[in-house]
């Protein structure tokens, strides 16, 4: 998709993953979707790759009591695709992929460190990420939490919709491997405002409901 929206509609994108993935923090459920307008996240959405049973990873004792290696998750290393054609304006890599957290004790400890991550800036929040400008002045599509060392595009590069740009990881403000997508009017993150988004279908476009599993066949 070229992504450019009608004047009164959302920015329509392609899904950034193929296969099966679950929508989380969907703006179809609430706005702001992540509970804040900070850094343009008003209409952001997360996609967690899952298996045929809807699981992001097998449930083992560590899932209930401790942290888990990101490599144990279905999505870790999955190819991430550009949601739209455009020009790469940010390509940030080098943030580590940390342990995943599904247990309540691990999540509570992680949440306690949230103010520190926010103060550390975009890399600590978005992790390894790519931003594609749909036009000279935007809008701008952020794809975040990529695997360390996987970012495969450079600033100034022209990308096509569905072109691989990296791999799904667990970098930045992420509790398990997933892909975060948002659209903003600016990449001046403290001042950026979120823009509504949707995803292309054969019938037009859609916005997945909270916890809905989306299935996208691989491109030929």
C-alpha positions in Angstrom: 0.0 0.0 0.0 1.1 3.6 -0.5 -0.5 4.4 2.9 -1.8 7.8 2.1 -5.2 8.1 3.7 -8.3 9.9 2.5 -8.6 13.3 4.2 -11.1 12.0 6.8 -9.9 8.4 7.2 -7.0 6.4 8.7 -3.6 5.8 7.2 -4.0 2.4 5.6 -1.1 0.1 5.9 -0.1 -3.5 5.1 0.4 -5.9 8.0 4.1 -6.0 9.1 4.0 -9.8 9.6 2.9 -12.9 7.8 1.4 -16.0 9.5 -0.7 -15.8 12.6 -0.4 -13.1 15.2 -2.5 -11.6 18.0 -3.5 -8.0 18.3 -2.8 -6.3 21.6 -3.3 -2.8 22.8 -5.6 -2.2 19.9 -7.1 1.3 19.3 -10.3 -0.6 18.4 -10.6 -1.3 22.2 -9.6 2.2 23.6 -7.8 5.4 22.7 -5.1 6.1 23.7 -4.4 2.4 22.9 -1.4 2.2 25.2 -2.9 4.4 27.9 -0.9 7.5 26.9 -0.4 10.0 24.1 3.4 10.0 24.9 5.7 9.8 21.8 2.7 9.6 19.4 1.4 6.3 20.7 -2.3 7.3 20.7 -3.3 4.9 18.0 -0.4 2.4 18.2 -1.1 -1.4 18.0 1.0 -4.4 18.9 1.2 -7.8 17.1 2.4 -10.9 18.8 3.2 -13.9 16.6 1.4 -17.1 17.8 1.2 -20.8 17.0 -1.9 -22.8 15.9 -3.1 -22.8 19.5 -2.8 -19.1 19.9 0.3 -19.3 22.1 3.2 -16.9 21.8 5.4 -19.6 23.5 4.8 -22.9 25.3 3.7 -22.5 28.9 6.5 -23.7 31.2 7.3 -23.1 34.9 9.4 -20.0 34.0 6.3 -18.4 32.4 4.6 -18.4 35.8 7.5 -17.6 38.1 10.3 -16.0 36.3 11.7 -14.5 33.0 12.1 -16.5 29.8 14.6 -16.4 27.0 13.2 -14.5 24.0 14.4 -17.4 21.7 11.6 -19.6 23.2 9.0 -17.5 21.6 7.3 -18.2 18.2 7.9 -14.7 16.9 11.5 -14.2 17.8 13.4 -13.8 14.5 10.3 -13.7 12.3 10.6 -11.5 9.3 9.2 -8.0 9.7 7.9 -6.2 6.6 7.5 -2.5 5.8 3.9 -1.6 6.3 4.1 0.9 3.4 6.2 2.2 0.6 8.2 5.3 1.5 11.6 6.6 2.6 13.5 5.4 5.6 14.1 8.3 8.0 15.2 6.4 11.1 17.0 3.0 11.2 18.1 2.3 14.8 19.9 -0.9 15.8 22.1 -2.0 18.7 19.7 -2.3 21.5 19.8 -5.7 23.2 17.0 -8.3 23.3 16.2 -8.8 26.9 14.4 -11.6 28.8 10.7 -12.0 28.2 8.3 -11.5 31.1 4.9 -13.2 31.4 4.9 -13.9 35.1 3.3 -11.4 37.5 6.5 -11.0 39.7 8.6 -10.3 36.6 6.1 -7.9 35.1 5.8 -5.9 38.4 9.6 -5.5 38.5 9.6 -4.4 34.9 6.9 -1.9 35.3 8.8 -0.3 38.2 11.6 0.6 35.8 9.3 2.2 33.3 10.2 5.8 34.3 13.9 5.1 33.8 13.3 3.8 30.3 11.2 6.8 29.3 13.9 9.2 30.6 16.5 7.2 28.5 14.8 8.2 25.3 13.4 6.6 22.1 15.9 3.7 21.9 15.0 2.5 25.4 11.3 2.6 24.5 11.2 1.6 20.8 14.3 -0.6 21.0 15.6 -1.3 17.5 13.3 0.4 15.1 12.6 1.7 11.7 10.6 4.8 10.7 9.3 5.1 7.1 8.0 8.5 5.8 5.1 8.1 3.5 5.7 11.6 2.0 8.2 14.4 2.3 6.5 15.8 5.4 5.0 12.6 6.7 3.0 10.9 8.0 5.6 8.6 9.6 5.2 4.9 10.3 7.2 3.5 13.2 7.9 -0.2 13.4 9.5 -1.1 16.8 11.1 -3.8 19.0 13.1 -5.4 16.3 15.8 -8.0 17.0 19.3 -6.7 17.6 21.4 -6.8 14.5 18.4 -7.5 12.2 17.7 -4.0 10.8 18.3 -4.3 7.1 17.6 -0.8 5.8 19.3 2.5 6.0 18.3 6.1 6.3 17.5 7.6 2.9 16.6 4.2 1.4 13.4 3.9 -0.6 11.4 0.8 0.5 8.4 -1.0 -1.0 5.4 -2.2 0.9 6.0 -5.7 2.3 9.8 -5.4 1.9 11.7 -7.1 4.7 13.2 -4.4 7.1 14.2 -6.5 10.1 13.2 -9.3 12.4 10.8 -9.5 15.4 12.7 -9.1 18.6 12.3 -8.1 22.3 14.2 -4.9 22.4 13.1 -1.7 24.1 9.9 -1.5 26.2 8.8 -5.0 25.4 7.7 -7.8 27.7 7.7 -10.5 24.9 8.7 -10.6 21.3 6.2 -8.6 19.2 6.0 -5.8 16.6 4.7 -2.4 17.5 3.3 -0.1 14.8 2.2 3.5 15.0 1.7 6.5 12.7 2.6 10.0 13.7 2.7 13.5 12.2 6.3 14.0 13.3 9.5 12.3 14.4 10.1 15.0 17.0 8.8 12.4 19.5 8.1 14.7 22.5 5.8 16.7 20.3 4.5 14.1 17.9 0.8 13.3 17.6 -0.6 9.9 16.8 -2.7 9.4 13.6 -5.4 6.7 13.2 -4.3 3.6 11.3 -5.9 0.6 9.7 -4.7 -2.4 7.7 -5.5 -3.3 4.1 -7.7 -6.3 3.2 -9.2 -7.6 0.0 -12.4 -5.8 0.9 -10.9 -2.5 2.0 -9.3 -2.1 5.4 -9.8 -3.2 9.0 -8.6 -2.6 12.5 -8.2 -5.8 14.5 -10.1 -6.1 17.8 -8.3 -6.6 21.1 -6.8 -10.1 21.3 -8.1 -11.0 17.8 -5.8 -13.4 15.9 -5.0 -12.2 12.4 -3.9 -14.6 9.8 -1.9 -13.3 6.8 -0.6 -15.7 4.1 3.0 -15.4 3.1 3.5 -13.3 0.0 4.5 -15.3 -3.1 
